Amino acid sequence: MEKTSANIYQKLVAIQNEMAAPKDQKNEFGKYQYRTLEAINERLKPLLDKYACTLYFNDEVYTVADTAYLKTTATLIDSESGQTVTVSSPCPIDLSHKGMSLEQCGGSSLSYS
């Protein structure tokens, strides 16, 4: 697919179809597989370059009924046309995870959002 022949939605579909980010890390304590944001970004960067796009993240913390939430908004920008696609995802910040520091609780919420 040539960069200039596709609109942002076609580029998004192509990136999603070509993107592969296996869960190659294992949490021994929780007995689950996971992927890191760094690993996702490393696999994503060449595709963003290939399709002349940029991905921008914005995070917002807010409280509802004594529960803190982290909302991450991701915006895909087509560098050629200026078109954008935006999606947001809220996630509660659970500060009671046993064995996790405050920073790790926040990082966990960031990963999920």
C-alpha atoms as an extended CHARMM CRD file, in Angstrom:
* protein
*
       113  EXT
         1         1  MET       CA              0.0000000000        0.0000000000        0.0000000000  PROA      1               0.0000000000
         2         2  GLU       CA              1.4480000000        3.3710000000       -0.9760000000  PROA      2               0.0000000000
         3         3  LYS       CA              1.3850000000        6.0140000000        1.7200000000  PROA      3               0.0000000000
         4         4  THR       CA             -0.5210000000        8.5730000000       -0.3490000000  PROA      4               0.0000000000
         5         5  SER       CA             -3.2140000000        6.2070000000       -1.6330000000  PROA      5               0.0000000000
         6         6  ALA       CA             -4.8740000000        5.4090000000        1.6910000000  PROA      6               0.0000000000
         7         7  ASN       CA             -7.0180000000        7.4190000000        4.0690000000  PROA      7               0.0000000000
         8         8  ILE       CA             -6.4210000000        7.2300000000        7.8120000000  PROA      8               0.0000000000
         9         9  TYR       CA             -8.9290000000        4.4100000000        8.3390000000  PROA      9               0.0000000000
        10        10  GLN       CA             -7.2970000000        2.2830000000        5.6540000000  PROA      10              0.0000000000
        11        11  LYS       CA             -3.9160000000        2.9770000000        7.2250000000  PROA      11              0.0000000000
        12        12  LEU       CA             -5.2520000000        2.0510000000       10.6620000000  PROA      12              0.0000000000
        13        13  VAL       CA             -6.5960000000       -1.2580000000        9.3490000000  PROA      13              0.0000000000
        14        14  ALA       CA             -3.2840000000       -1.9980000000        7.6350000000  PROA      14              0.0000000000
        15        15  ILE       CA             -1.3150000000       -1.2140000000       10.8070000000  PROA      15              0.0000000000
        16        16  GLN       CA             -3.6460000000       -3.3900000000       12.8960000000  PROA      16              0.0000000000
        17        17  ASN       CA             -3.3480000000       -6.2680000000       10.4120000000  PROA      17              0.0000000000
        18        18  GLU       CA              0.4490000000       -6.0850000000       10.3040000000  PROA      18              0.0000000000
        19        19  MET       CA              0.9830000000       -5.4690000000       14.0110000000  PROA      19              0.0000000000
        20        20  ALA       CA              2.0610000000       -8.4230000000       16.1030000000  PROA      20              0.0000000000
        21        21  ALA       CA              2.9300000000       -8.0420000000       19.7780000000  PROA      21              0.0000000000
        22        22  PRO       CA              3.0130000000      -11.4240000000       21.4900000000  PROA      22              0.0000000000
        23        23  LYS       CA              2.7850000000      -11.7400000000       25.2420000000  PROA      23              0.0000000000
        24        24  ASP       CA              6.4310000000      -12.6670000000       25.6690000000  PROA      24              0.0000000000
        25        25  GLN       CA              6.8550000000      -11.7550000000       29.3490000000  PROA      25              0.0000000000
        26        26  LYS       CA              5.7550000000      -13.8590000000       32.3020000000  PROA      26              0.0000000000
        27        27  ASN       CA              4.7050000000      -12.7050000000       35.7480000000  PROA      27              0.0000000000
        28        28  GLU       CA              5.7830000000      -15.5350000000       38.0510000000  PROA      28              0.0000000000
        29        29  PHE       CA              3.8260000000      -14.1730000000       41.0200000000  PROA      29              0.0000000000
        30        30  GLY       CA              0.5260000000      -13.8220000000       39.1600000000  PROA      30              0.0000000000
        31        31  LYS       CA              1.1520000000      -16.7400000000       36.7580000000  PROA      31              0.0000000000
        32        32  TYR       CA              0.2170000000      -14.8320000000       33.6020000000  PROA      32              0.0000000000
        33        33  GLN       CA              1.8090000000      -13.7890000000       30.3260000000  PROA      33              0.0000000000
        34        34  TYR       CA              1.9520000000      -10.1390000000       29.3380000000  PROA      34              0.0000000000
        35        35  ARG       CA              3.4750000000       -7.7040000000       26.8730000000  PROA      35              0.0000000000
        36        36  THR       CA              5.1540000000       -4.4320000000       27.7620000000  PROA      36              0.0000000000
        37        37  LEU       CA              4.3010000000       -1.0260000000       26.3520000000  PROA      37              0.0000000000
        38        38  GLU       CA              7.9400000000       -0.7220000000       25.2900000000  PROA      38              0.0000000000
        39        39  ALA       CA              7.7010000000       -3.9590000000       23.2700000000  PROA      39              0.0000000000
        40        40  ILE       CA              4.4570000000       -2.8110000000       21.6500000000  PROA      40              0.0000000000
        41        41  ASN       CA              6.0140000000        0.5420000000       20.7210000000  PROA      41              0.0000000000
        42        42  GLU       CA              9.1150000000       -1.1020000000       19.2410000000  PROA      42              0.0000000000
        43        43  ARG       CA              6.9380000000       -3.2170000000       16.9280000000  PROA      43              0.0000000000
        44        44  LEU       CA              4.6430000000       -0.3090000000       16.1370000000  PROA      44              0.0000000000
        45        45  LYS       CA              7.2660000000        2.3070000000       15.1850000000  PROA      45              0.0000000000
        46        46  PRO       CA              8.2190000000        0.7730000000       11.7920000000  PROA      46              0.0000000000
        47        47  LEU       CA              4.5350000000        0.4970000000       10.8440000000  PROA      47              0.0000000000
        48        48  LEU       CA              3.8460000000        4.0990000000       11.7820000000  PROA      48              0.0000000000
        49        49  ASP       CA              6.7830000000        5.1110000000        9.6170000000  PROA      49              0.0000000000
        50        50  LYS       CA              5.6620000000        2.8680000000        6.7540000000  PROA      50              0.0000000000
        51        51  TYR       CA              2.1860000000        4.4330000000        6.7170000000  PROA      51              0.0000000000
        52        52  ALA       CA              3.2960000000        8.0040000000        7.5360000000  PROA      52              0.0000000000
        53        53  CYS       CA              1.4200000000        8.1550000000       10.8340000000  PROA      53              0.0000000000
        54        54  THR       CA              2.1450000000        9.3250000000       14.3500000000  PROA      54              0.0000000000
        55        55  LEU       CA              0.6070000000        7.9970000000       17.5480000000  PROA      55              0.0000000000
        56        56  TYR       CA              0.1100000000       10.4060000000       20.4350000000  PROA      56              0.0000000000
        57        57  PHE       CA             -0.9480000000        9.4970000000       23.9860000000  PROA      57              0.0000000000
        58        58  ASN       CA             -2.4710000000       11.7980000000       26.5790000000  PROA      58              0.0000000000
        59        59  ASP       CA             -3.1960000000       10.7090000000       30.1630000000  PROA      59              0.0000000000
        60        60  GLU       CA             -5.6720000000       12.2410000000       32.6130000000  PROA      60              0.0000000000
        61        61  VAL       CA             -6.2600000000       11.3150000000       36.2560000000  PROA      61              0.0000000000
        62        62  TYR       CA             -9.6560000000       12.0100000000       37.8090000000  PROA      62              0.0000000000
        63        63  THR       CA            -11.7590000000       10.8050000000       40.7510000000  PROA      63              0.0000000000
        64        64  VAL       CA            -15.3070000000        9.4260000000       40.8550000000  PROA      64              0.0000000000
        65        65  ALA       CA            -16.8500000000        8.4520000000       44.2060000000  PROA      65              0.0000000000
        66        66  ASP       CA            -13.4820000000        8.1780000000       45.9780000000  PROA      66              0.0000000000
        67        67  THR       CA            -11.9880000000        6.0230000000       43.1990000000  PROA      67              0.0000000000
        68        68  ALA       CA             -9.1050000000        7.3910000000       41.1600000000  PROA      68              0.0000000000
        69        69  TYR       CA             -9.1680000000        6.6980000000       37.4330000000  PROA      69              0.0000000000
        70        70  LEU       CA             -6.6010000000        7.0610000000       34.7110000000  PROA      70              0.0000000000
        71        71  LYS       CA             -7.9540000000        7.8290000000       31.2520000000  PROA      71              0.0000000000
        72        72  THR       CA             -5.5740000000        7.3640000000       28.3490000000  PROA      72              0.0000000000
        73        73  THR       CA             -6.4550000000        8.9140000000       25.0180000000  PROA      73              0.0000000000
        74        74  ALA       CA             -4.6250000000        7.6750000000       21.9260000000  PROA      74              0.0000000000
        75        75  THR       CA             -4.6860000000        9.7300000000       18.7470000000  PROA      75              0.0000000000
        76        76  LEU       CA             -3.4600000000        8.3780000000       15.4200000000  PROA      76              0.0000000000
        77        77  ILE       CA             -2.4250000000       11.2080000000       13.1090000000  PROA      77              0.0000000000
        78        78  ASP       CA             -1.9850000000       10.7900000000        9.3600000000  PROA      78              0.0000000000
        79        79  SER       CA              1.0950000000       12.9020000000        8.6580000000  PROA      79              0.0000000000
        80        80  GLU       CA              0.1260000000       13.3010000000        5.0040000000  PROA      80              0.0000000000
        81        81  SER       CA             -3.5170000000       14.3690000000        5.2900000000  PROA      81              0.0000000000
        82        82  GLY       CA             -3.7380000000       15.6190000000        8.8720000000  PROA      82              0.0000000000
        83        83  GLN       CA             -6.6760000000       13.2710000000        9.5410000000  PROA      83              0.0000000000
        84        84  THR       CA             -6.9400000000       11.8720000000       13.0710000000  PROA      84              0.0000000000
        85        85  VAL       CA             -8.6090000000        8.9480000000       14.8280000000  PROA      85              0.0000000000
        86        86  THR       CA             -8.9730000000        9.1590000000       18.6060000000  PROA      86              0.0000000000
        87        87  VAL       CA             -9.9670000000        6.6090000000       21.2260000000  PROA      87              0.0000000000
        88        88  SER       CA            -10.0580000000        6.8770000000       25.0350000000  PROA      88              0.0000000000
        89        89  SER       CA            -10.0460000000        4.2300000000       27.7210000000  PROA      89              0.0000000000
        90        90  PRO       CA            -10.5310000000        4.7580000000       31.4750000000  PROA      90              0.0000000000
        91        91  CYS       CA             -9.1280000000        2.3980000000       34.0900000000  PROA      91              0.0000000000
        92        92  PRO       CA             -9.4330000000        2.5480000000       37.8840000000  PROA      92              0.0000000000
        93        93  ILE       CA             -6.2000000000        2.9670000000       39.8240000000  PROA      93              0.0000000000
        94        94  ASP       CA             -6.1480000000        0.2470000000       42.4730000000  PROA      94              0.0000000000
        95        95  LEU       CA             -3.8090000000        1.4110000000       45.2160000000  PROA      95              0.0000000000
        96        96  SER       CA             -4.2550000000       -1.7550000000       47.2700000000  PROA      96              0.0000000000
        97        97  HSD       CA             -2.2530000000       -4.2140000000       45.1330000000  PROA      97              0.0000000000
        98        98  LYS       CA             -0.2320000000       -6.3020000000       47.5540000000  PROA      98              0.0000000000
        99        99  GLY       CA              3.4900000000       -5.9790000000       46.9660000000  PROA      99              0.0000000000
       100       100  MET       CA              3.1680000000       -3.0450000000       44.5340000000  PROA      100             0.0000000000
       101       101  SER       CA              4.4060000000        0.4810000000       45.1190000000  PROA      101             0.0000000000
       102       102  LEU       CA              2.2350000000        3.5050000000       44.3590000000  PROA      102             0.0000000000
       103       103  GLU       CA              4.1830000000        3.9990000000       41.1050000000  PROA      103             0.0000000000
       104       104  GLN       CA              3.6250000000        0.3700000000       40.0880000000  PROA      104             0.0000000000
       105       105  CYS       CA             -0.1180000000        0.6780000000       40.7550000000  PROA      105             0.0000000000
       106       106  GLY       CA             -0.2230000000        3.7450000000       38.5250000000  PROA      106             0.0000000000
       107       107  GLY       CA              1.8820000000        2.0290000000       35.8740000000  PROA      107             0.0000000000
       108       108  SER       CA             -0.3950000000       -0.9920000000       35.9320000000  PROA      108             0.0000000000
       109       109  SER       CA             -3.4470000000        1.2160000000       35.3590000000  PROA      109             0.0000000000
       110       110  LEU       CA             -1.6060000000        3.0380000000       32.5870000000  PROA      110             0.0000000000
       111       111  SER       CA             -0.8600000000       -0.2510000000       30.8490000000  PROA      111             0.0000000000
       112       112  TYR       CA             -4.4680000000       -1.3610000000       31.0000000000  PROA      112             0.0000000000
       113       113  SER       CA             -5.9460000000        1.9600000000       29.9480000000  PROA      113             0.0000000000
